Amino acid sequence: MDDTLAPMANSAAGLDLAASAARRAIRELPDELISQIAAGEVVERPSSVVRELVDNALDAGAGQIQLKLIAGGIRSLIVEDDGHGIPDAELPLAIKRHATSKIGSLSDLEAVATMGFRGEALAAVSSIAELAIVSRHDGAAHAWRLEARTGELSPAARARGTSVEVRELFFNTPARRKFLKSEGTELAHCLEALRRHALARPDVGFAVWHEGKLVDQWRSAPLPQRIAEVLNEEFIAQSREVFAEVGPMRIHGRVGLPEAARSRADMQYVYVNGRYVRDKLIAHAIRSAFDDVLHGHRQPSYVLFLDVQPELVDVNVHPTKIEVRFRDGREIHQQVRRAVEAALALSRSEEAQQAAAQPAPAEAGGRQRWTGTPAWERPMDGAEPSAASSSAPGAAAYEPPAPYHAPSARFAGPEGWRAPIPTRAQTALALEQAEALYAPAPAGGLPSFPAASLSMPGAASAAPLPASQAGEWPLGRAIAQIQGIYVLAENAQGLVIVDMHAAHERVVYERLKAALGETRIDAQPLLIPVTFAATPAEIATAEAHADTLRRLGLDIAPLSAKVLAVRERPALLAGGDVVELARGVLAELAQFDASHAIERAQHEILATMACHGAVRANRQLTIDEMNALLRDMERTERADQCNHGRPTWRQLTIRDLDALFLRGR
């Protein structure tokens, strides 16, 4: 800019700021502007309209919903349902702000059981688009059509139900229309909005049309089938069922296996009482259950449903109703994490053996459910949890998985063989013991690895497995070792390839975790307390969660209005950064009412110990030692991945081997 023009520009800017700073009179906004402001909160793009209109259709008891789009929903968007319909006398009220049939008092608002309740959607949409409603109520001679722009009500023809047509979205707010993406992008967002509803309501049929062509359709089906249709069959094959009942809370759905993790968080669906939500607390609980089984920054995939009493969750948090607030967030976090961990605990080999031992449904009777500590004092609607779950919609489609038992009950091998149960002393394997067992090989030779250190007592000393029994073991019978790195085994399906270091690392790690879980967290007093500058939120959290911090081995107390002092820390973490640990724990407590920072730090130390204690590459193992490792893997939780999330074994079936050699072609 020219030096002579700069003072003029600065002067003009100063005048603009002075004008904007001048006091303006308080005045009431016109209704149209109020509605457009409300629309800015509710309607972001065509998919926002789809979400609101489908919510209304579901609340009306629809059994079939059709979505018809033109130009990705920008030019035209129609939602048709076969619900109860709206009487002609109530149609003008439907497009007024804060007019709804779903709540009528504060008690209704505190126990919302419908998808919508704010009474703002139709009014907001009608202020930024051309809106028309055609509806026929039960018993009416014909339907009625309401034009929102003119208020004209006229007879129309249609079957029972309601059709809502939205044309030219943002026609009167060009600035907002410019922010819309291409037609293909907006169509993808509309499809995703309908998928979220389809997953939550498998009892309702959905169909979506674009430019007169059928894009997708989902007929009424059981929940597992609906999940497979909406997502894909691959997700079902690479996921595991989650089921838990804790007091009046029911958690069910499917969670993807660690090896099926994705690079993006694009297959994560959480529902609270049938409503799709984005909740940081639940997402954190699920992610923490994957702590030591995911590799790198991979993202888990899951479809999880939480059913709780409506009064225990506040859905009136965000205008789009996509966020919720729980009365007891800490309990929700713990129970969701435990339920997902229980589903992930079984390895693929354990699951195969458990499935083989599972009797037919007619003989099995009712399978037990995994249950935890009750979260609230009264049961839902005065009924027992099992009765509530059996009467819930879709309960028959979701039979809970088999309960998690002790290893001795799960792994009954051929001819009455039973996996030996480790004693407490055997389980508490310390680092120095592991280093002594796996000392570096002396120069001049590669001695064989001690069998007793690879397995529980008695497993290695057992006779080699007969070839006839190899197929009865999930991981089969060891047959060879390659380059001192991989173990080859034969099972009923074909060839099993095991990374012996990664596999044994997981075995040792789980033993160390079990030993740590039997003891309380010992606190180590600090000779000189460590102080650090703290924010008001950190100080408030330290005061509110003092008892929780002490249970975690931390004594954190305010020293002044802006300083916190750490007087005790967990003894196992004596070599770590105290301030960083304290800040991490306080941050999690403030956000989630629970912290697993101490546990994660402890597990990182145990993972290092297990890595150093596991059998190293280039160590030659005998057949007995390889079989002992395979048996240990079969009775170890999460044995499919090492501590760093890498796979420990792979299966090549006979069909895979035939394909490699073009057999049968």
Order of alpha helices (4+ residues) and beta strands (2+ residues): alpha-alpha-alpha-beta-beta-alpha-alpha-alpha-beta-beta-beta-beta-alpha-alpha-beta-beta-alpha-alpha-beta-beta-beta-beta-alpha-beta-beta-beta-alpha-alpha-alpha-alpha-alpha-alpha-alpha-alpha-beta-beta-beta-alpha-beta-alpha-alpha-beta-beta-alpha-alpha-alpha-beta-alpha
